[in-house]
Amino acid sequence: MSEAGAARPSRAFFGTRVCFPRVLNDAPFPRMISRFRLLTVAVLSAALALSACDDQQSEHNVQRLKDFFNAIKPAPLLLKGLKPGESTEAEIRGQMGKPETERVFTDGSKRLEYPRGPMGNQTWFVDLDGNGRYAGATQVLTADTFAKVRPGMTEDEVRRLLGKPTEIARYPLKPEMVWSWRWLEDGVNQDAFFNVHFGPDGLVYTTSRSDILKGR
């Protein structure tokens, strides 16, 4: 997102009362799942076509297809069958793929971060207990989580709260750096950007929201 071409955030959150719509809980979407199954067939076909390649290159390409497959998998399928206290880390990785980030805490528990693709509007934090068992999953790109961002927070604190940003833009003339997350603002079908603004000291000084331009 360049300084000249990016849509500038339109409204500050701090000091202004902003009412967010309630974000609905995830539920199975038959049409989405149907399309996903068609895509599954295409992915498997591509994987079979790769069998003619040399083994090492084929394995690499198949893994890339699996990573893409997991990145766009609908949430009802992404978490299907995972059982708190029972599912292992290996089972989670086998079903959800390689996490973007893995954080290990002092008590031995872990948090795996799964952004939902480059154009996705969800980021899932998957928690494992000290025994390496599935403890639960949280979709963090919500109004409630955004409300926890406060002036003075560091980049690492924001990253731990919201996960990897969709876009990062630097504005040397201001100067500031803006991290943006694409999210489902109305809880149904209206995507927007939530933006966190960092000053020259690397600390948050405000947040805002901006519309997503058509075609993005």
Sequence and secondary structure as in RCSB ss.txt:
>XXXX:A:sequence
MSEAGAARPSRAFFGTRVCFPRVLNDAPFPRMISRFRLLTVAVLSAALALSACDDQQSEHNVQRLKDFFNAIKPA
PLLLKGLKPGESTEAEIRGQMGKPETERVFTDGSKRLEYPRGPMGNQTWFVDLDGNGRYAGATQVLTADTFAKVR
PGMTEDEVRRLLGKPTEIARYPLKPEMVWSWRWLEDGVNQDAFFNVHFGPDGLVYTTSRSDILKGR
>XXXX:A:secstr
  TTTS    EE TTS             HHHHHHHHHHHHHHHHHHHHGGGS HHHHHHHHHHHHHHHHHH  H
HHHSTT  TTT BHHHHHHHH S SEEEE TTS EEEEEE  TT S EEEEEE TTSBEEEEEE  SHHHHTT  
TT  HHHHHHHH S SEEEEETTTTEEEEEEEEETTSSS EEEEEEEE TTSSEEEEEEEE  TT 
